[in-house]
Structures are given as structure tokens and as C-alpha cells.
Amino acid sequence: MKKCFFLFAILLSTSLLFSQSEKEKVEATITKNKIEGHIYFLADDLLKGRATGTPENKIAASYLANTLRGYGVKPVNKNVMKGSNTNSYFQEIKLNKVSPIKRLVLAIDGKELKKKVVLKPNKMELTTQGIYLGFGLEEDYKGKNVSEKIVIVRSGGPQTSDARAAFGLIEEKEKLAKKNGAIALIELVDVNDDIWNYVDHRYNSEQLEIAENENMKSSEKKVGYIWVQDENHIYAKSLEGKDNLSAKLMMEGEDKTEILTQNVIGMVEGTDPKLKEEFIIYSAHYDHVGIGKPDGSGDEIYNGARDNAVGTTTVLSIAENIAKYPTKRSALFILFTGEEKGLLGSQYYVDNPVLPLNKMVYCFNSDNAGYDDTSLISIIGLPRTTAAENIKEAAITFGLNAIDDPAPEQNLFDRSDNVVFAQKGIPAPTFSLGFRSFDGEVTKFYHQPGDEADTLDYDYLLKFFQSYVLAGRLIANDPKTPTWTRGDKYEEAGKNLYGK
């Protein structure tokens, strides 16, 4: 009996020493000075908001690549820039800069709709039947023939119809319209003039899209997608019950020019002979929205300290740590361009991975809008993977609590780079600053010129970054490979990817 007790005590003390050792490794590389250095540089006015495809975005990418190089993180052998004989940290991406539509006419039953923007262009000029389909979700299409018709829907879904919910449902509504054979989708959006001005600025200005080469060009039929301002859904309500509407739509005048941008990628090989064949991805987007409408002080630079210099620094922090103290599993660090333009960098990556996707067992993404509770970390998708306990343990170790998405109505899981990995089957939550509701202190800074480096609480950020790095280490050293929790919507995709 004494021998058993003694053995148990040894095992317990060994476990505690291991935990202390991991904590000490984290504390050895993360300091407030380093955190401030990264964030103040990335959010500096000189980078003009790091808009995708701009020279300032390239400066940020160079800073990230050279920081990884300085830490001893290696480039991936396959990732070689054209015209260079050496391996590069850059994954070059060709984008098309698309000019706004020059002529756009939309009329329903003879009434021309004035306040409108094109989300997805498709050159056309036609008069055809329109059909009103409620929210335009899967249930709304049942028993309806919309082939070659113009579908008219109201924004959002049954739970919420605000602008953020509408943004989160864009891809789903577009896919449903395509699937059912519609030629165009008109969404009536319940927003006030202030929010509409933001929407108008975003879509009635130059857009970016991944440039397709001849081998990539899709034969899939396109659907024109238009948003129309409809505050309080007054017009949508007037269309309820009308099955046969006359719809006239003319859309033309789109011009394209090619530009280059880049993801930044590096890796550290794992230490375990077997587990090193499995990779953990640590990811964040480093772009922001650039220069926009001035605020009351005249500031027109949208610096993006929270969104997403903080997330970018999270990845730099774990890159430095794992380069110094490698984990059993290998690490792939990816800093994405083009997230603000529609997840372009991450989408390009999963379509053109530098290493096989079935070797990537987890994607630990970091993206942020703001925070309103410095005792928390908000994990978008926390209970959806089996690594939840690793994340909770790491947060508690540094005096914080990890909670699940506090604003599910915002559909945040599907609005950051993690979702493109989830769609492939890779477990992929997003690690975010602590918030209890997506309003107030969060929206005060979200996509605003006031999102500056000197408005952040760096005592909180120190614990935030320490928690991310420890969580990443615990996941990477765990003998059990992380998976989707049973019944998750992406579980089947995971089984297909990993052959299990």
C-alpha cells in the first residue's frame, strides 16, 4: 500500500513539474515590451491600415517574415517565390482588383430601387419573373421553382436581421440561390442610413477577388447578388404573399486589373518521431481595411490594432516560443492576407496548401473585434473540438476564464479564416479577446479609426497571449489527437479528410 502511495506521489509531482515547466517556457518568451513592439508597429499610421494589395500591406508582410526568420522559424520548402532560388516565407497570391459596376438598374413591379450595392457581379440585362422568398434560407425554397428567376429576400434570418447577421449569411444565401437555379438574388437589408453608408462605401468601391487562371476557371453558373436598403423591412413586408413579380435588372461595366499580395508562412518541426507527422496550424490575418471615412477628429486611417494586430501578435508569440521550445507535434504558422476582403488569403491557402491538409490536425486561429471583459477569453467554437479542456486549462493558469461564443447570433465562427479549414474537416476554433456581447466597447472600436495601439490594456494582453501560447503547447503535446466533438456539422468532413 505504501509503495502504491509513493508511486502515485511521484507521478503527481512529475505531472506538476511538467505543468510548471510548460508555464515557465511560456513566461520565458512573452513580455509586454515585445507585445507592444509588434502591435505599435503593425497599427502605426505609416502602414495606413494594411489594406490588402497595398505597399503598406507588403511592408507588414515583410516585417512578419523577418520576425519569423529572426526567431528561427523555417520557411516551407515548397513555398518558393517565382524568380528566386531560395525558399520564401511568402505564398504569392494573384488577385483581381474589380472596379465598381458602372451601370446598375433594378426595378420590381415597375418601382425602381435606388439605394443598392452589388455584392457579387454578373453582367446581365433582362426582364423576368421575380419571386419573394422570405429570408431566402433552405426552408424558403421548398416547393418553389426559381429557375432563371430573380429571387427577392429579406436580410438575416428568423433569429436576427441586423447587418452583421446579414453579412454572416451572404455565402449561404448565395449558394442556395445557385443551387436552385436563380439568375440573381436581391436582398432587402434592414439598416439605418449610418450603417448603409458603411455598406455603400465597402461595395461601391474597388473590390478584390482571387484571380483564376485557365486551369482554375469554374464552369459554375454565377448569380448576381444585390443588397438594397430597406429600413425596418417596410418594402419586404409589402411583398409578402406576392408570388408573381415583374423584375428588371441591368448590370454592366466591371473592369479588372491584376495585383499581387501574400500570405506569410513558416514552420517548426516537432520533436516526437510519430507525432511530428501531425501539424497544428497557428493562424491570424494581418490585413485590415485601410483608409476610409474620417471620424469626428478627422482621422481616416483604420489602424486595426484589435483587428487584427492583436491576432497577428498572438501567432508571432507562439512562433517565437515553439521555435525556442519545440513541441511534439509540428507547427505551421500562417498569417493571412485578404481576410477583410472575403477570407481571400485563407481560401487561397486551402486550395493551394504548402503541405497536405490531411496532416493538419488542428487550426488554432486568432481574430478579434474588441473586448469588454478583461477576465475572459472568448473562444468562438470552444465546445466544438476535443481540445476545449486544453484551452480552458491554459486560460486558468494565467488567471483568465475561457468561454464559448457569447454572441452566436453574429455567426462569428463563419466570418473568420477558421471556417475555410473547418469546411475541409480540420478542427478550427477562433481565439478572441474577452467579450460578453457584440456591442458597446466592442463595436466602439470595430472597423473604426479609433482602433489604435495606445487604447489597449497591455496587462490584460500579456495574460491573453500567455494563455494562447500555453493552450497551443498543450494541444501540440497532448498524446490524443484533437478532433471535432461528436455530432458537429463538420465532423463528417473531418472523417473524409483523415480517412477515419
C-alpha positions as CSV (number, residue, x, y, z in Angstrom):
1,M,0.0,0.0,0.0
2,K,2.8,2.4,0.9
3,K,4.6,1.5,-2.4
4,C,1.4,2.4,-4.4
5,F,1.0,5.7,-2.5
6,F,4.7,6.5,-3.1
7,L,4.4,5.7,-6.8
8,F,1.3,7.9,-7.0
9,A,3.1,10.8,-5.3
10,I,6.0,10.5,-7.8
11,L,3.6,10.5,-10.7
12,L,1.7,13.5,-9.3
13,S,4.8,15.5,-8.6
14,T,6.1,14.7,-12.2
15,S,2.8,15.9,-13.6
16,L,3.0,19.1,-11.6
17,L,6.6,19.7,-12.7
18,F,5.6,19.2,-16.3
19,S,2.8,21.8,-15.9
20,Q,5.1,24.2,-14.2
21,S,7.8,23.6,-16.9
22,E,5.3,24.4,-19.7
23,K,4.1,27.6,-17.9
24,E,7.7,28.6,-17.3
25,K,8.5,28.1,-21.0
26,V,5.6,30.4,-21.9
27,E,6.7,33.1,-19.4
28,A,10.3,32.9,-20.7
29,T,9.4,34.3,-24.2
30,I,6.4,36.5,-23.8
31,T,6.8,40.0,-22.4
32,K,4.7,43.2,-22.5
33,N,7.6,45.0,-24.3
34,K,7.6,42.5,-27.2
35,I,3.8,42.6,-27.4
36,E,3.7,46.4,-27.5
37,G,6.5,46.5,-30.1
38,H,4.6,44.3,-32.5
39,I,1.2,45.9,-32.1
40,Y,2.5,49.5,-32.2
41,F,4.4,48.8,-35.4
42,L,1.5,46.9,-37.2
43,A,-1.0,49.6,-36.1
44,D,1.2,52.6,-36.9
45,D,-0.3,55.3,-39.2
46,L,2.6,54.7,-41.6
47,L,1.1,51.4,-42.6
48,K,-2.2,53.1,-43.5
49,G,-4.4,50.4,-42.2
50,R,-2.6,47.5,-44.0
51,A,-5.2,47.2,-46.8
52,T,-4.7,44.1,-49.0
53,G,-2.6,44.6,-52.1
54,T,-1.1,48.0,-51.0
55,P,2.6,48.7,-50.5
56,E,1.9,49.1,-46.7
57,N,0.4,45.6,-46.6
58,K,3.6,44.3,-48.2
59,I,5.6,46.2,-45.6
60,A,3.6,44.4,-42.9
61,A,4.2,41.1,-44.6
62,S,8.0,41.7,-44.8
63,Y,8.0,42.6,-41.1
64,L,6.3,39.3,-40.2
65,A,8.5,37.2,-42.4
66,N,11.7,38.8,-41.0
67,T,10.4,38.4,-37.5
68,L,9.8,34.6,-38.1
69,R,13.3,34.4,-39.6
70,G,14.7,36.1,-36.5
71,Y,13.0,33.6,-34.3
72,G,14.5,30.6,-36.2
73,V,11.2,29.6,-37.8
74,K,11.9,28.0,-41.1
75,P,10.2,28.5,-44.5
76,V,8.4,25.6,-46.0
77,N,10.4,24.0,-48.8
78,K,7.6,24.0,-51.3
79,N,7.0,27.7,-50.7
80,V,9.4,29.2,-53.3
81,M,8.8,32.7,-54.8
82,K,8.9,32.9,-58.6
83,G,12.2,34.1,-59.9
84,S,14.0,33.1,-56.7
85,N,16.2,30.1,-56.0
86,T,15.7,30.3,-52.2
87,N,12.8,29.2,-50.1
88,S,10.5,32.0,-49.1
89,Y,8.1,32.8,-46.2
90,F,5.7,34.3,-48.8
91,Q,2.9,32.5,-50.6
92,E,2.2,34.8,-53.5
93,I,-1.4,35.4,-54.5
94,K,-2.7,37.0,-57.6
95,L,-5.9,39.0,-57.1
96,N,-8.1,40.9,-59.4
97,K,-8.9,44.5,-58.4
98,V,-12.5,44.9,-59.6
99,S,-13.9,48.3,-60.3
100,P,-17.5,49.2,-59.1
101,I,-20.3,48.4,-61.5
102,K,-20.8,51.5,-63.7
103,R,-24.4,51.0,-64.6
104,L,-27.0,49.3,-62.4
105,V,-30.7,49.5,-62.8
106,L,-33.1,47.4,-60.7
107,A,-36.9,47.7,-60.7
108,I,-39.6,45.5,-59.1
109,D,-43.1,45.7,-60.5
110,G,-42.1,49.0,-62.2
111,K,-40.7,50.5,-59.0
112,E,-37.0,51.4,-59.3
113,L,-35.0,50.7,-56.2
114,K,-32.5,53.5,-55.5
115,K,-30.2,52.6,-52.6
116,K,-28.4,49.4,-53.8
117,V,-24.9,47.9,-54.0
118,V,-23.6,44.8,-55.9
119,L,-22.1,42.1,-53.7
120,K,-21.5,39.6,-56.5
121,P,-21.5,41.0,-60.0
122,N,-22.7,39.1,-63.1
123,K,-23.2,41.1,-66.3
124,M,-26.8,40.9,-67.4
125,E,-29.7,42.9,-68.9
126,L,-33.1,41.2,-68.6
127,T,-36.7,41.5,-67.6
128,T,-38.0,38.3,-66.0
129,Q,-40.2,36.9,-63.2
130,G,-39.3,37.8,-59.6
131,I,-40.3,35.7,-56.6
132,Y,-40.2,36.8,-52.9
133,L,-38.8,34.0,-50.7
134,G,-38.8,35.3,-47.1
135,F,-35.3,35.1,-45.7
136,G,-34.1,33.0,-48.6
137,L,-32.9,30.1,-46.4
138,E,-33.3,26.5,-47.2
139,E,-36.8,26.1,-45.9
140,D,-38.0,29.0,-48.0
141,Y,-37.0,27.3,-51.3
142,K,-39.1,24.1,-50.6
143,G,-41.8,23.7,-53.2
144,K,-40.7,26.8,-55.2
145,N,-39.4,26.9,-58.8
146,V,-36.9,29.8,-59.1
147,S,-35.0,28.6,-62.1
148,E,-33.9,31.6,-64.3
149,K,-35.9,33.9,-62.0
150,I,-34.8,36.8,-59.7
151,V,-35.2,35.8,-56.1
152,I,-36.0,38.6,-53.6
153,V,-35.4,38.0,-49.9
154,R,-35.2,39.9,-46.7
155,S,-31.9,40.2,-44.7
156,G,-30.7,38.0,-41.9
157,G,-32.7,35.1,-40.6
158,P,-35.6,34.2,-38.2
159,Q,-33.5,35.0,-35.1
160,T,-31.9,38.3,-36.1
161,S,-32.0,40.5,-39.2
162,D,-29.3,43.1,-38.4
163,A,-26.4,43.9,-40.7
164,R,-23.9,41.7,-39.1
165,A,-26.2,38.7,-39.3
166,A,-26.9,39.6,-42.9
167,F,-23.1,39.6,-43.6
168,G,-22.7,36.3,-41.9
169,L,-25.4,34.7,-44.2
170,I,-24.1,36.0,-47.5
171,E,-22.3,32.8,-48.6
172,E,-25.1,30.6,-47.6
173,K,-27.8,32.6,-49.4
174,E,-25.7,32.8,-52.5
175,K,-25.1,29.0,-52.5
176,L,-28.8,28.3,-52.1
177,A,-29.7,30.7,-54.9
178,K,-27.2,29.0,-57.2
179,K,-28.3,25.5,-56.2
180,N,-31.9,26.3,-57.1
181,G,-31.1,27.9,-60.4
182,A,-31.8,31.6,-59.7
183,I,-30.3,34.1,-62.0
184,A,-30.0,36.9,-59.4
185,L,-30.5,37.4,-55.7
186,I,-31.9,40.7,-54.3
187,E,-31.6,41.1,-50.5
188,L,-33.6,43.8,-48.8
189,V,-31.4,44.9,-45.9
190,D,-32.8,46.4,-42.7
191,V,-30.2,49.0,-41.8
192,N,-30.3,52.7,-41.0
193,D,-28.5,55.4,-43.0
194,D,-25.3,55.3,-40.9
195,I,-24.8,51.6,-41.4
196,W,-25.9,51.8,-45.1
197,N,-23.2,54.4,-45.7
198,Y,-20.6,51.9,-44.5
199,V,-22.1,49.2,-46.8
200,D,-22.2,51.6,-49.7
201,H,-18.5,52.6,-49.1
202,R,-17.5,48.9,-48.9
203,Y,-19.2,47.7,-52.1
204,N,-19.4,50.8,-54.3
205,S,-15.7,50.9,-54.2
206,E,-13.0,48.7,-55.7
207,Q,-13.3,45.0,-54.6
208,L,-10.7,42.2,-54.7
209,E,-11.1,38.6,-55.8
210,I,-8.8,35.7,-56.3
211,A,-7.6,35.7,-60.0
212,E,-8.5,32.5,-61.8
213,N,-6.0,31.0,-64.3
214,E,-7.2,28.9,-67.2
215,N,-6.9,25.7,-65.1
216,M,-8.8,27.2,-62.2
217,K,-11.7,28.8,-64.0
218,S,-15.0,27.4,-62.8
219,S,-17.9,26.4,-65.1
220,E,-20.3,27.1,-62.2
221,K,-23.0,29.5,-63.1
222,K,-22.8,32.8,-61.4
223,V,-25.6,34.6,-59.6
224,G,-25.8,38.4,-59.4
225,Y,-26.2,39.4,-55.8
226,I,-27.5,42.8,-54.8
227,W,-28.3,44.5,-51.5
228,V,-31.0,47.1,-51.2
229,Q,-31.5,49.3,-48.2
230,D,-34.9,48.6,-46.6
231,E,-35.0,50.1,-43.2
232,N,-37.5,48.3,-40.9
233,H,-38.2,45.9,-43.8
234,I,-41.1,48.1,-44.9
235,Y,-40.7,47.1,-48.6
236,A,-40.1,43.4,-47.8
237,K,-43.4,43.3,-45.8
238,S,-45.2,44.8,-48.8
239,L,-44.0,41.9,-51.0
240,E,-45.2,39.1,-48.6
241,G,-47.7,36.8,-50.3
242,K,-46.9,38.0,-53.8
243,D,-45.8,35.1,-56.0
244,N,-45.5,36.7,-59.4
245,L,-43.5,39.9,-59.6
246,S,-42.0,41.6,-62.6
247,A,-38.3,42.2,-62.2
248,K,-36.0,44.3,-64.4
249,L,-32.2,44.2,-63.9
250,M,-29.3,45.6,-65.8
251,M,-25.7,45.3,-64.5
252,E,-22.7,46.2,-66.5
253,G,-19.3,48.0,-66.6
254,E,-17.0,45.9,-64.4
255,D,-13.2,46.3,-65.0
256,K,-10.4,44.1,-63.6
257,T,-6.7,44.7,-63.0
258,E,-4.3,42.2,-61.5
259,I,-2.4,42.9,-58.2
260,L,-0.2,40.7,-56.0
261,T,-0.4,40.0,-52.3
262,Q,0.9,37.4,-50.0
263,N,0.3,35.0,-47.1
264,V,3.2,34.7,-44.7
265,I,4.1,31.1,-43.7
266,G,6.7,29.3,-41.6
267,M,7.2,26.0,-39.7
268,V,8.9,24.3,-36.9
269,E,9.3,20.5,-36.9
270,G,8.0,18.5,-34.0
271,T,10.2,16.5,-31.6
272,D,8.2,13.3,-31.4
273,P,9.2,10.7,-34.1
274,K,5.5,9.9,-34.7
275,L,3.5,12.9,-33.7
276,K,5.7,15.3,-35.7
277,E,3.9,14.0,-38.8
278,E,0.8,15.9,-37.4
279,F,0.7,19.6,-37.6
280,I,-1.0,22.3,-35.6
281,I,-1.8,25.5,-37.6
282,Y,-1.5,28.7,-35.7
283,S,-3.2,31.4,-37.8
284,A,-4.4,35.0,-38.0
285,H,-5.0,37.6,-40.7
286,Y,-2.7,40.6,-40.8
287,D,-4.6,42.8,-43.2
288,H,-7.1,45.5,-42.2
289,V,-9.4,47.9,-44.1
290,G,-7.0,50.7,-44.9
291,I,-8.2,54.3,-45.3
292,G,-11.9,55.2,-45.1
293,K,-14.4,57.7,-44.0
294,P,-12.9,60.2,-41.4
295,D,-14.2,60.1,-37.8
296,G,-15.2,63.2,-35.8
297,S,-11.5,64.0,-35.2
298,G,-10.7,63.8,-39.0
299,D,-8.8,60.5,-38.6
300,E,-9.2,58.5,-41.8
301,I,-6.7,55.7,-41.1
302,Y,-8.3,52.5,-39.8
303,N,-5.3,51.2,-37.9
304,G,-6.7,47.8,-36.8
305,A,-4.9,47.3,-33.5
306,R,-7.5,44.9,-32.2
307,D,-8.5,43.7,-35.7
308,N,-6.0,42.1,-36.2
309,A,-2.6,43.3,-35.0
310,V,-3.5,41.6,-31.7
311,G,-4.3,38.3,-33.5
312,T,-1.1,38.6,-35.6
313,T,0.9,39.2,-32.5
314,T,-0.7,36.1,-30.9
315,V,0.8,34.0,-33.8
316,L,4.2,35.7,-33.6
317,S,4.3,35.0,-29.8
318,I,3.7,31.3,-30.2
319,A,6.1,31.1,-33.2
320,E,8.9,32.5,-31.0
321,N,8.0,30.2,-28.2
322,I,7.8,27.0,-30.2
323,A,11.0,27.9,-32.2
324,K,12.8,28.0,-28.8
325,Y,10.9,25.1,-27.2
326,P,9.6,22.8,-29.9
327,T,6.5,20.7,-29.2
328,K,5.9,17.1,-30.0
329,R,3.7,17.9,-33.0
330,S,5.0,20.1,-35.8
331,A,3.8,23.7,-36.1
332,L,2.7,25.6,-39.2
333,F,2.3,29.4,-38.7
334,I,0.1,31.2,-41.3
335,L,-0.5,34.9,-41.4
336,F,-3.3,35.6,-44.0
337,T,-3.8,38.5,-46.3
338,G,-7.2,39.4,-47.6
339,E,-9.4,38.4,-44.7
340,E,-11.2,41.7,-44.7
341,K,-11.9,41.3,-48.5
342,G,-13.7,38.0,-48.0
343,L,-11.3,35.4,-46.5
344,L,-9.2,35.6,-49.7
345,G,-5.9,34.6,-48.2
346,S,-7.2,31.6,-46.3
347,Q,-9.4,30.4,-49.1
348,Y,-6.4,30.6,-51.5
349,Y,-4.3,28.6,-49.0
350,V,-6.7,25.7,-48.5
351,D,-7.0,25.5,-52.3
352,N,-3.2,25.6,-52.6
353,P,-1.7,24.2,-49.4
354,V,2.0,24.1,-49.0
355,L,1.7,20.8,-47.0
356,P,-1.1,18.2,-47.3
357,L,-4.2,19.2,-45.5
358,N,-4.7,15.8,-44.0
359,K,-1.5,16.3,-42.0
360,M,-3.1,19.4,-40.4
361,V,-4.9,18.1,-37.3
362,Y,-5.9,21.4,-35.8
363,C,-6.1,25.1,-36.8
364,F,-5.8,27.5,-33.8
365,N,-7.0,30.8,-35.3
366,S,-6.9,34.2,-33.6
367,D,-9.1,37.0,-34.7
368,N,-10.6,40.0,-32.8
369,A,-13.0,42.9,-32.8
370,G,-12.6,44.2,-29.3
371,Y,-13.2,43.3,-25.7
372,D,-15.4,44.3,-22.8
373,D,-14.3,41.9,-20.1
374,T,-10.6,41.5,-19.1
375,S,-11.3,38.5,-17.0
376,L,-12.2,36.4,-20.1
377,I,-11.1,34.9,-23.4
378,S,-13.9,34.3,-25.8
379,I,-13.3,31.1,-27.9
380,I,-15.5,31.0,-31.0
381,G,-16.3,27.3,-31.2
382,L,-14.9,26.3,-27.8
383,P,-17.0,23.2,-27.2
384,R,-16.8,22.1,-30.9
385,T,-13.4,20.4,-30.6
386,T,-11.9,18.0,-28.1
387,A,-9.1,20.5,-27.3
388,A,-11.6,22.6,-25.2
389,E,-10.1,21.4,-21.9
390,N,-6.6,22.3,-23.0
391,I,-7.7,25.8,-23.8
392,K,-9.6,26.2,-20.5
393,E,-6.6,24.9,-18.5
394,A,-4.3,27.4,-20.2
395,A,-6.6,30.3,-19.5
396,I,-7.0,29.4,-15.8
397,T,-3.2,29.1,-15.5
398,F,-2.9,32.8,-16.3
399,G,-5.9,34.0,-14.3
400,L,-8.5,34.1,-17.1
401,N,-11.6,32.1,-18.0
402,A,-12.2,30.7,-21.4
403,I,-15.9,30.9,-22.5
404,D,-17.8,29.9,-25.6
405,D,-19.0,32.4,-28.2
406,P,-21.2,34.9,-26.3
407,A,-22.9,36.2,-29.4
408,P,-24.0,33.2,-31.6
409,E,-26.4,35.4,-33.4
410,Q,-23.4,37.1,-35.1
411,N,-22.4,33.9,-36.8
412,L,-18.8,34.7,-35.9
413,F,-17.5,31.1,-36.5
414,D,-18.2,31.5,-40.2
415,R,-16.8,35.0,-40.5
416,S,-13.1,34.4,-39.9
417,D,-10.4,32.4,-41.6
418,N,-11.0,29.4,-39.4
419,V,-14.2,28.5,-41.3
420,V,-12.4,27.6,-44.6
421,F,-10.3,25.0,-42.6
422,A,-13.4,23.7,-40.9
423,Q,-15.1,23.2,-44.2
424,K,-12.2,21.0,-45.2
425,G,-12.7,19.0,-42.0
426,I,-9.9,20.5,-39.8
427,P,-11.0,21.3,-36.3
428,A,-10.7,25.1,-36.1
429,P,-11.9,27.4,-33.4
430,T,-11.0,31.1,-33.1
431,F,-9.3,32.6,-30.0
432,S,-10.6,36.1,-29.3
433,L,-10.4,38.9,-26.8
434,G,-12.9,38.6,-24.0
435,F,-16.4,39.9,-24.7
436,R,-19.8,39.2,-23.3
437,S,-21.8,40.9,-26.1
438,F,-21.0,42.2,-29.5
439,D,-21.8,45.8,-28.9
440,G,-20.7,48.8,-26.7
441,E,-16.9,48.6,-26.1
442,V,-16.5,46.1,-28.9
443,T,-18.3,47.9,-31.7
444,K,-16.9,51.2,-30.5
445,F,-13.5,50.1,-32.0
446,Y,-14.6,47.5,-34.6
447,H,-13.6,48.8,-38.1
448,Q,-13.1,52.3,-36.7
449,P,-10.2,54.8,-37.0
450,G,-10.1,54.8,-33.2
451,D,-8.7,51.2,-33.1
452,E,-5.2,52.4,-32.1
453,A,-2.4,50.7,-30.3
454,D,-2.5,53.1,-27.3
455,T,-6.1,52.2,-26.5
456,L,-5.3,48.7,-25.4
457,D,-4.8,47.2,-22.0
458,Y,-1.4,45.5,-22.2
459,D,-1.6,43.9,-18.7
460,Y,-4.6,42.0,-20.0
461,L,-3.0,41.3,-23.3
462,L,0.0,39.7,-21.6
463,K,-2.3,37.1,-19.9
464,F,-4.2,36.8,-23.2
465,F,-1.1,35.9,-25.2
466,Q,0.3,33.7,-22.5
467,S,-2.9,31.7,-22.5
468,Y,-2.9,31.3,-26.2
469,V,0.7,30.0,-26.3
470,L,0.2,27.6,-23.4
471,A,-3.0,26.3,-25.0
472,G,-1.2,25.8,-28.2
473,R,1.6,23.9,-26.4
474,L,-0.9,21.7,-24.5
475,I,-2.7,20.8,-27.7
476,A,0.6,20.1,-29.6
477,N,1.9,17.9,-26.8
478,D,-1.3,16.0,-26.0
479,P,-1.0,12.3,-26.7
480,K,-4.5,12.4,-28.1
481,T,-5.1,14.0,-31.5
482,P,-7.7,16.7,-31.3
483,T,-11.0,16.1,-33.2
484,W,-14.4,17.6,-33.8
485,T,-16.8,16.8,-31.0
486,R,-19.3,14.1,-31.9
487,G,-22.2,15.4,-33.9
488,D,-20.6,18.7,-35.0
489,K,-21.6,19.8,-38.5
490,Y,-18.0,19.4,-39.7
491,E,-17.4,16.0,-38.2
492,E,-18.2,14.2,-41.4
493,A,-15.8,16.4,-43.4
494,G,-13.1,15.5,-40.8
495,K,-13.7,11.8,-41.3
496,N,-13.4,12.2,-45.0
497,L,-10.2,14.3,-44.7
498,Y,-8.4,11.9,-42.3
499,G,-9.9,8.7,-43.6
500,K,-11.4,7.8,-40.2
